[in-house]
Amino acid sequence: MNKYLLLTVLLATLGACDKSGSDASSGGSAPEAAAVKAIEFVATQDGAPIKIDAALFDTPAAKDFLATGKNPYIGNDEAIVKGKKVFQMYSCVACHGGHAEGAVATGLIGPNFKYAKNATNKGMFETIWHGTNGGMGAKGIGLMDPTDPKNGVTVDETLKVIAWIRSVSTGITGNE
């Protein structure tokens, strides 16, 4: 009889643990945010850690990228069109050429990259977001113009730019 009582208490305890875990995941509480495993970003310049506010990863695609380092916009025609527009709007074409093939600055389409990390979407994101030591300034929102926290490309726009670059690249998706 005591065995059944112990089993009932154990099941009730486990049920309470499971319930509190599901409440946290559906409510978006602070403990959940702390528990989410995120990729770590590093500067192209020196490999130092880059801190990016998790709140900037505000779309499903951006959240997926933060968790996996894979760009969900690769091959997405709508995102590619938007990425090309952002690439043109921020005058990336002036240095990198109309097809990201390189002009004043290096090409972004591979297979050889000035920064080898740009063969991955995570690496290219880091380079665009935080800039390089080769003359390209940071393009990430709040970094492009530190006096204006709303100036610069968003995480989602950066992923779309990368999707466009990959669409004109030599068979590189960056998600390998």
PEFENNOR-V162271 format. One record per residue. SS is DSSP state (A for helix, B for strand, O for the rest). D_FIRST is the distance of its C-alpha to the first C-alpha in Angstrom with 1 decimal. Layout:
ss=SS d_first=D_FIRST
ss=SS d_first=D_FIRST
//
This chain:
ss=O d_first=0.0
ss=A d_first=3.8
ss=A d_first=5.3
ss=A d_first=5.4
ss=A d_first=6.6
ss=A d_first=8.9
ss=A d_first=10.0
ss=A d_first=10.9
ss=A d_first=12.8
ss=A d_first=14.4
ss=A d_first=15.6
ss=A d_first=16.9
ss=A d_first=18.8
ss=A d_first=20.3
ss=A d_first=21.3
ss=A d_first=23.0
ss=A d_first=24.8
ss=A d_first=26.0
ss=A d_first=27.2
ss=A d_first=29.2
ss=A d_first=30.7
ss=A d_first=31.9
ss=A d_first=33.3
ss=A d_first=35.3
ss=A d_first=36.7
ss=A d_first=37.8
ss=A d_first=39.2
ss=O d_first=41.3
ss=O d_first=40.3
ss=A d_first=41.9
ss=A d_first=38.8
ss=A d_first=39.1
ss=A d_first=42.8
ss=A d_first=42.2
ss=A d_first=39.7
ss=O d_first=42.1
ss=O d_first=43.7
ss=O d_first=47.4
ss=O d_first=50.3
ss=O d_first=52.6
ss=B d_first=56.3
ss=B d_first=59.2
ss=O d_first=62.8
ss=O d_first=65.3
ss=O d_first=67.8
ss=O d_first=65.9
ss=O d_first=62.3
ss=O d_first=61.1
ss=B d_first=58.0
ss=B d_first=58.6
ss=O d_first=56.4
ss=O d_first=56.3
ss=O d_first=54.5
ss=A d_first=51.5
ss=A d_first=52.5
ss=A d_first=55.6
ss=O d_first=53.4
ss=O d_first=53.2
ss=O d_first=53.3
ss=A d_first=50.8
ss=A d_first=53.2
ss=A d_first=53.6
ss=A d_first=49.9
ss=A d_first=49.5
ss=A d_first=52.4
ss=A d_first=50.9
ss=A d_first=47.6
ss=A d_first=49.3
ss=O d_first=53.0
ss=O d_first=53.8
ss=O d_first=56.2
ss=O d_first=55.0
ss=O d_first=58.5
ss=O d_first=60.0
ss=O d_first=61.6
ss=O d_first=61.1
ss=A d_first=64.6
ss=A d_first=64.2
ss=A d_first=63.0
ss=A d_first=65.8
ss=A d_first=68.4
ss=A d_first=67.0
ss=A d_first=66.9
ss=A d_first=70.6
ss=A d_first=71.5
ss=A d_first=69.8
ss=A d_first=71.5
ss=A d_first=74.8
ss=A d_first=74.2
ss=O d_first=73.4
ss=O d_first=76.6
ss=A d_first=74.7
ss=A d_first=77.4
ss=A d_first=80.1
ss=A d_first=78.8
ss=A d_first=76.6
ss=O d_first=78.7
ss=O d_first=78.2
ss=O d_first=75.9
ss=O d_first=74.3
ss=O d_first=76.6
ss=O d_first=78.0
ss=O d_first=81.2
ss=O d_first=81.8
ss=O d_first=78.2
ss=O d_first=76.3
ss=O d_first=74.9
ss=O d_first=71.3
ss=O d_first=71.1
ss=O d_first=70.8
ss=O d_first=70.6
ss=O d_first=71.9
ss=O d_first=70.8
ss=O d_first=72.3
ss=O d_first=68.8
ss=A d_first=66.8
ss=A d_first=63.6
ss=A d_first=65.0
ss=A d_first=64.2
ss=O d_first=60.6
ss=A d_first=59.8
ss=A d_first=58.0
ss=A d_first=61.1
ss=A d_first=63.5
ss=A d_first=61.5
ss=A d_first=61.7
ss=A d_first=65.4
ss=A d_first=66.1
ss=A d_first=63.9
ss=A d_first=65.0
ss=O d_first=68.5
ss=O d_first=70.1
ss=O d_first=72.5
ss=O d_first=75.1
ss=O d_first=76.1
ss=O d_first=73.5
ss=O d_first=72.0
ss=O d_first=68.5
ss=O d_first=68.0
ss=B d_first=64.5
ss=O d_first=64.1
ss=O d_first=64.9
ss=O d_first=66.4
ss=O d_first=69.5
ss=O d_first=70.9
ss=O d_first=69.0
ss=O d_first=70.9
ss=O d_first=69.3
ss=O d_first=65.6
ss=O d_first=65.9
ss=O d_first=68.5
ss=O d_first=67.6
ss=B d_first=65.5
ss=O d_first=61.9
ss=A d_first=59.1
ss=A d_first=59.1
ss=A d_first=62.9
ss=A d_first=62.9
ss=A d_first=60.5
ss=A d_first=62.8
ss=A d_first=65.9
ss=A d_first=64.2
ss=A d_first=63.4
ss=A d_first=67.1
ss=A d_first=68.2
ss=A d_first=66.0
ss=A d_first=67.5
ss=O d_first=71.0
ss=O d_first=69.9
ss=O d_first=70.6
ss=O d_first=67.3
ss=O d_first=65.1
ss=O d_first=62.0
ss=O d_first=60.6
ss=O d_first=57.0
ss=O d_first=57.1
//
